[in-house]
């Protein structure tokens, strides 16, 4: 309970369902208090803790739908005619005022502007001096990843996007991002330590604005100029390739969007060599907005990679 709202609450009741994870939190407020403002503070606190709400019923028009649910609504109702505005989403016919990318699509652009020696030192990895990669990376371009080979971490370039067939998914396209649950359901063996990787980046982009006029917003970690993104990689064939895990967006990126599963450099050992449970926690974690920055520079979102 945030200290700031304690004086406005007369009584609190907490109770839960037997043998399930549904918890109720009821509050009696003092007369004259702005109940909507108090509720928003409480919801922000739940977001920071990684809680899911509402736990028992659907979002209706009271709560914002997170990225997977928002994408499901778009798939079920492409014309947006059945219950427009549900999940605090668009009321426009055909989702006309939604961003270019739909809620289920992670940004397809990130930046990795660093020197090999800097990244290798930060992630304690060996590297090949003549390695090359793109400073601005989008699918099919080469980025930098960190992998574990026996007792030594390796920093090397790889192509962004693993073919779906290698992941056990139906389709012929390359897959730049994936939800952890998607991988675990069909190919859990691909989450063994030798298949895990850390994607090196300094910021990532998300589209803001409406279709046809959206621009890029860049986001990163407040505490680290260079950081990681949990992923998996494949060394099959001539060109190593990788894909990154995505998670529900936070308040900074947008609850109706998704974002990378970001890592601090200090978490590299857990990500690459930890148990499946420990590494999975990182691959499914949404960092709180207080640990991130975001900046909109007005750059057009005009690269449909």
C-alpha positions, -999 to 999 in steps of 0.1 A, spaced: 0 0 0 16 33 -11 21 56 19 6 85 -1 -29 70 -1 -29 57 35 -46 89 50 -75 86 26 -84 50 34 -108 43 63 -108 5 60 -91 -22 40 -103 -58 34 -81 -84 18 -93 -119 9 -87 -146 -17 -102 -177 -33 -94 -211 -19 -68 -230 -39 -64 -204 -67 -45 -171 -72 -74 -147 -72 -71 -120 -45 -96 -93 -37 -86 -59 -23 -115 -37 -11 -111 -2 3 -134 22 20 -124 58 13 -130 90 32 -159 112 20 -148 136 -7 -118 117 -19 -111 114 -56 -117 76 -59 -105 74 -95 -72 90 -86 -67 66 -57 -75 36 -78 -50 47 -104 -23 50 -78 -31 15 -66 -31 1 -102 3 17 -108 16 0 -77 3 -34 -90 19 -28 -124 53 -21 -107 49 -55 -89 41 -74 -120 6 -83 -109 -22 -92 -133 -56 -76 -130 -85 -80 -132 -79 -115 -120 -115 -129 -121 -134 -111 -148 -125 -96 -182 -112 -61 -187 -145 -47 -201 -143 -10 -205 -128 -4 -171 -92 -17 -176 -67 -15 -204 -62 -47 -224 -26 -59 -225 -9 -67 -257 -19 -104 -262 -55 -96 -254 -56 -65 -275 -42 -85 -305 -69 -112 -299 -97 -85 -300 -82 -72 -333 -81 -107 -348 -117 -116 -337 -132 -82 -348 -110 -67 -376 -137 -41 -384 -141 -32 -347 -179 -33 -348 -189 -57 -320 -177 -39 -288 -156 -10 -298 -136 6 -270 -133 -26 -250 -101 -28 -230 -98 10 -235 -88 4 -271 -99 22 -302 -135 32 -310 -127 38 -347 -140 15 -374 -114 -9 -386 -90 3 -358 -82 32 -381 -66 53 -353 -44 25 -339 -6 26 -344 9 12 -375 21 -19 -356 -8 -38 -340 -6 -45 -303 9 -80 -308 39 -68 -328 70 -58 -310 90 -30 -325 112 -42 -354 140 -18 -347 167 -16 -320 201 0 -318 235 -15 -308 259 14 -309 290 1 -291 326 -11 -295 333 -48 -294 357 -43 -265 331 -24 -245 303 -50 -250 328 -78 -243 340 -62 -211 305 -55 -199 293 -91 -205 326 -107 -197 329 -125 -231 355 -133 -256 352 -119 -291 366 -120 -327 382 -86 -335 369 -85 -371 332 -91 -362 308 -67 -379 271 -58 -372 246 -30 -378 243 0 -355 206 0 -362 192 -35 -364 160 -47 -379 150 -83 -390 175 -99 -414 202 -76 -403 232 -86 -381 232 -78 -344 255 -87 -315 247 -116 -292 263 -132 -262 262 -170 -259 277 -196 -235 302 -222 -248 313 -245 -219 329 -221 -194 334 -192 -217 309 -166 -230 312 -156 -266 303 -123 -282 296 -126 -319 273 -113 -347 242 -131 -358 212 -124 -380 180 -113 -364 152 -138 -371 152 -176 -367 131 -195 -393 98 -206 -378 104 -243 -387 135 -244 -365 113 -232 -336 87 -258 -341 61 -233 -354 41 -236 -385 51 -211 -411 80 -203 -435 89 -168 -423 117 -158 -400 107 -151 -365 123 -120 -349 104 -122 -316 85 -148 -296 66 -152 -264 82 -175 -239 50 -196 -236 50 -201 -274 84 -216 -273 79 -237 -242 47 -253 -255 63 -266 -287 101 -267 -283 112 -265 -246 145 -281 -256 154 -249 -273 156 -232 -239 186 -253 -228 216 -232 -218 235 -238 -251 205 -223 -270 200 -192 -249 215 -159 -258 216 -123 -248 210 -97 -275 231 -66 -269 215 -32 -274 214 4 -261 178 12 -270 147 0 -289 120 17 -308 82 15 -306 57 33 -328 36 61 -314 7 80 -330 -19 69 -355 -17 48 -387 1 66 -415 15 93 -392 32 74 -364 68 81 -352 95 63 -333 99 65 -295 132 52 -282 135 35 -248 162 20 -227 175 14 -192 182 43 -168 210 24 -150 229 10 -180 240 26 -213 243 -9 -228 221 -38 -217 207 -71 -228 176 -87 -242 168 -123 -234 166 -146 -264 176 -178 -281 199 -185 -310 206 -212 -336 240 -220 -351 225 -242 -379 236 -234 -414 261 -208 -426 247 -179 -407 239 -180 -369 206 -163 -361 186 -153 -331 151 -142 -318 142 -122 -287 115 -129 -260 88 -103 -257 67 -94 -227 37 -72 -219 45 -35 -221 47 -14 -190 32 21 -184 61 38 -202 59 17 -234 22 12 -232 1 -15 -217 -15 -23 -251 19 -30 -266 48 -55 -260 84 -49 -253 117 -68 -251 125 -89 -220 153 -66 -209 182 -77 -188 208 -58 -167 244 -69 -176 247 -83 -140 220 -108 -148 239 -124 -177 250 -155 -157 214 -163 -147 201 -158 -182 228 -180 -199 237 -206 -172 209 -205 -147 182 -232 -142 153 -232 -167 131 -217 -140 156 -189 -132 161 -180 -169 124 -183 -176 117 -157 -150 139 -132 -169 124 -142 -202 89 -134 -189 97 -103 -168 84 -68 -176 107 -42 -160 89 -14 -142 88 20 -159 108 36 -131 139 17 -143 136 29 -179 137 61 -200 118 70 -232 123 97 -257 102 107 -288 123 125 -314 96 127 -341 114 103 -365 88 89 -389 79 52 -385 84 45 -422 104 13 -423 81 -17 -425 109 -42 -421 
